[in-house]
Every structure is written in C-alpha cells, then in structure tokens.
Amino acid sequence: MAVTRNADAVAPVRSTGAFSIWLTRHISTAIGALGRLSRQPFASLMIILVIAVTLALPAAINVIVKNVQSVSGSWDNALDFSVYLGQDISVSEAEGLMRLIRQRADVESVKLITSDQALAEFKQQSGFGAALDQLGENPLPHTLVVRPGAGNTSASLILLQEEIGNLPEAELVQVDTEWVQRFHAILDIVRQAIAIGSALLAIAIVVIIGNTIRLDIENRREEIEVTKLIGASNAFVRRPFLWTGFWYGLLGGGFALLLVQYGLYLLKGPVSRLAGLYQGSISVTSLDLTESAAILGLAVFLGLFASWVTAARHMRRIEPR
Amino acid sequence: MIQLDNVTKRFPGGQEALSGLSLSVDKGEMVFVTGHSGAGKSTLLRLIALIDRPSSGEVIVDNQNTRRVKRRKIPAYRRQIGMVFQDHKLLYDRPVFDNVALPLIIAGVSHRDAGRRVRAALDQVSLLHKEKQSPQTLSAGEQQRVGIARAIVTRPKVLIADEPTGNLDPDLSLEVMRIFRRFNEVGVTVLIASHDIALIDRLGCRRIALEDGRLQAEVDPWQ
C-alpha cells in the first residue's frame, strides 16, 4: 500500500464550478437540517405548533376584521338622513323644497314621503289601524329622505345636514347612521391593536426560535468545535442553524395558514345561518394569495432573523480549546 | 516549514507553558516533540494550529507568520494544516465517509471529487471497507486511522499530531506511526508530540525534548 499509488489523494484541492458547488452544499445543508428536525419529531412539532398558533392568532383576527369591514362597507352608502318638515308645510311646498335640495351637487337623490303616505305605511305596519282612525287629524309631518352624493366626506356630510336643518321649513334632521361611523372608529382601534399585538407576537416568535436554536447549538457544541478545528469558518458552522430557522419559520407559517383556514371553515356554517336570518348574502372571505404569501414570508423572515442573531452570537464564542 | 523564534506562552495565571523556545522543522522533515505532560508539547502544537497565540515571539508556518493571520483568516489558515488528536475528535453522528469528507466540504470541493478523494484517503489507512460504518463501531486504532484520513484528505503540506498513539497499545501505535511515516515519505512535513520514546527511536526521526517549556535536548539519529 504505497501512498503515491493513488493520484487523487495527491492532487491539490481545487474548486470547480464554484456556484454549483455552493448551491449543492446549500441544498444538502437544507435537507440535513430538515432531517435533523424529523429525527426529533415530537420536539420539532411542538415548536412548529407554538409558532403556528402565535402567527395564526393575529392573522385570524385580521381576517375577521376584514370580513366585518366588507359587511359594514355596504353600509357606507346608507348615509341617508331624514328631514322632518314643519306641520304647517303643505305638500306643494314640500315638493318645491324637494326639487330645491335635489339641485345641490352634494346630493344624489331626495325622496318625499307625504304625511298621508307615512300614515298609511304606519297603519299597515303597526297594526294600530283602527286606533289611528280615531284621530281626527294626521299627526305625522311630511318627510324628505336625502341621500348624499358619493363624493362626500364625513365633514361635508355634517355640513350638508346642518345646512338643510337650517332651512326654515325643516323641523328636525335625523341621522340614522351615526353608529356606522362609530363602528368604523372601533374597527380602526381594533386594527391598531392587532398591529401592536402582532409586533409583540413577532418578538415572541423570534425569542422562541432563537432559544431553540441556542439549545441546538449547545447540544452540538463539540461538533462545532471539531469542525472549526479543521478549518470551518463561522459562516460554515452557522449555515445548518440558519436552515433550521428557515424550516421552523416555513413550517410554522404553513401550519398557521392551515389553522386559519380550518377556523374559517368552522365559521362558515354559523355565518351563512346568520346571513339567512338577515336575508343577506354575507360570505366569509378567507386569506387571499398575497396575504398567505405575506404570512409565510414573514414567518420565514422571523425564523431566519432569529437563527441568524442567535447563531452569530454563539458561534463566535465557541472556539476550539 | 515550521519555525519558532523565542516563543513564550504565558497563561493568565502567570505560569509559562513555553519559555523562549526556538526550533525549526524543515520542509519534508518528520520530527517528534517529547517531554513529560506539562512540558509544553500540546501548547506548541496549539500555537501552530492557531488555537492559541504566543505571548511573545514568532511562530512561522509555511512562510506565514501566525501573528499576522487575522481572526477572520484563521479557518483558511487551519485548512492548510492536517491535524490529528489523541482523542480522534471524530463526529459520531455520521459515518466514517462523512467524517473524512468534512474538510473537503468545508473547502468547497465538488461532491464527485470529494468522493474520490475520501476513498483514496481511506484506502491509505486501509479502512476503505468501513466507510459506511459509524466511528463508534470501530476500534480505537481504527478510529485514529479515520482521524488521520481526515487530516490528510485535503493533502496538506504540514501534518501535526498531538499524542496520536496515546490511547493505543504498542502494536497499533507502531502501525499508526508507520502511516505517518509513509505520508512523510511523499513530502509531507510531520510534527508529532509523543512521550513514547521507545517507539520514536524505532522510527529513526529527529527528536526535540522539551522540559518546563524549554528546549532540553535534540536527538538527531543522522548526526
């Protein structure tokens, strides 16, 4: 067994096709990291589930807000307000006023409900028909229902309502839709709260993944020392841990999407029942492609970020002794 | 190839592992460093491998002054040196083949080339038939041969070994030393720390004896 027999062992180390070698190494490191996770299936699954739940929580609330918004969005146009005219206004005066208001640029349409129409409708709906017949006189005023133009802001709406309310013929302006605005304000607060909560949960994910990677590094301390001893750079020993972080993020994000979708699937029945009660067509919108991709991307980013920070901190400390 | 000029290594406690040591190993030479434990053998090898840096003096390996090797460049520096350890320092979570391939993977050698080189290295330590086994299933002598295969797979110019036969019986020790000798015969500079003087004398190599971090004696069988 002569040492010189084998030419391969004597050839100097040379790098051929640097990029393809780099790529192959990364792929094999990635698969290796995945294999390492699968060798401790229970522990890995626990961490992935923790990440998934942490991500699914804000994502789910976000979806709910989005759905509520799409329902309340149809109320945005329903900003009609009623103008009750004085008792002494005649039908023809009311019609004249209707035409006048209709000419305004910030008004889409105006409908006149005369006192007779109102009374007839009231009789029909209330069931007090006989009792109302006893009244000698119609107590109801003429009413104008004003639908503002689509171009109005909430400030210009208030102005419009004030201007019409100040007309001498108008007795009272009643806005039925103030609660819609309040509701939107509440939604805004909820959305802000989600943003803050999401930031906190993102920090939690970074801590969870970082801590897991740190334990992993401690467990493989000897391996890292030996690898460094035979000439591995920090980048080389860091690489498998970055891939571990990547997988935690990707799998955690994937599970989070499944959780959200499953939750929406469970909600579908009750929501359609509710929609049936309102004779409306409320449908549940789930995460679209962009949102799903954003959640996955965020999860992967958090995984990589956590493992990068942790590995960078610990790799420098672990040196051969 | 390896040169130490007035090297002192002082530890934080104040004790000196090496005190003003100067020595040199020529290219293609095989030299043993002997001495009792604590004489400074391991410290000497650690300075050469840049695991430690000298407190004063110069360590020059293959015309590189280790003082000028920056922290970031240490990995590249270590890749030029083959290292063998008393406790083998193998990775037990992977087969023999992967252990020997590790330096090539670190150096970025392609998969195909790496396979050829690993088999060639294993062939040289007569372990080709055990490439798929886990190091744990091998005897101490075989594990040390895997360690040697890993050290020479990148074909380094310098090979350093710290008590490579420390855990082996005399027959296995001789076998391991003969493997080092064969690498030396094809031009590799070899520096081995050992206290097994009887074994060293049978190999007929220059011997540097250390005591308390100082050069005590040099024995050169050719002079």
Boltz contact constraints between the chains, C-beta under 6 A:
constraints:
  - contact:
      token1: [A, 3]
      token2: [B, 124]
      max_distance: 6.0
  - contact:
      token1: [A, 3]
      token2: [B, 182]
      max_distance: 6.0
  - contact:
      token1: [A, 3]
      token2: [B, 186]
      max_distance: 6.0
  - contact:
      token1: [A, 4]
      token2: [B, 186]
      max_distance: 6.0
  - contact:
      token1: [A, 6]
      token2: [B, 120]
      max_distance: 6.0
  - contact:
      token1: [A, 8]
      token2: [B, 116]
      max_distance: 6.0
  - contact:
      token1: [A, 8]
      token2: [B, 117]
      max_distance: 6.0
  - contact:
      token1: [A, 8]
      token2: [B, 120]
      max_distance: 6.0
  - contact:
      token1: [A, 9]
      token2: [B, 120]
      max_distance: 6.0
  - contact:
      token1: [A, 9]
      token2: [B, 121]
      max_distance: 6.0
  - contact:
      token1: [A, 13]
      token2: [B, 107]
      max_distance: 6.0
  - contact:
      token1: [A, 13]
      token2: [B, 154]
      max_distance: 6.0
  - contact:
      token1: [A, 15]
      token2: [B, 108]
      max_distance: 6.0
  - contact:
      token1: [A, 16]
      token2: [B, 110]
      max_distance: 6.0
  - contact:
      token1: [A, 21]
      token2: [B, 108]
      max_distance: 6.0
  - contact:
      token1: [A, 21]
      token2: [B, 110]
      max_distance: 6.0
  - contact:
      token1: [A, 223]
      token2: [B, 91]
      max_distance: 6.0
  - contact:
      token1: [A, 226]
      token2: [B, 89]
      max_distance: 6.0
  - contact:
      token1: [A, 230]
      token2: [B, 103]
      max_distance: 6.0
  - contact:
      token1: [A, 231]
      token2: [B, 75]
      max_distance: 6.0
  - contact:
      token1: [A, 231]
      token2: [B, 78]
      max_distance: 6.0
  - contact:
      token1: [A, 231]
      token2: [B, 79]
      max_distance: 6.0
  - contact:
      token1: [A, 231]
      token2: [B, 106]
      max_distance: 6.0
  - contact:
      token1: [A, 232]
      token2: [B, 75]
      max_distance: 6.0
  - contact:
      token1: [A, 232]
      token2: [B, 106]
      max_distance: 6.0
  - contact:
      token1: [A, 233]
      token2: [B, 75]
      max_distance: 6.0
  - contact:
      token1: [A, 236]
      token2: [B, 106]
      max_distance: 6.0
  - contact:
      token1: [A, 320]
      token2: [B, 51]
      max_distance: 6.0
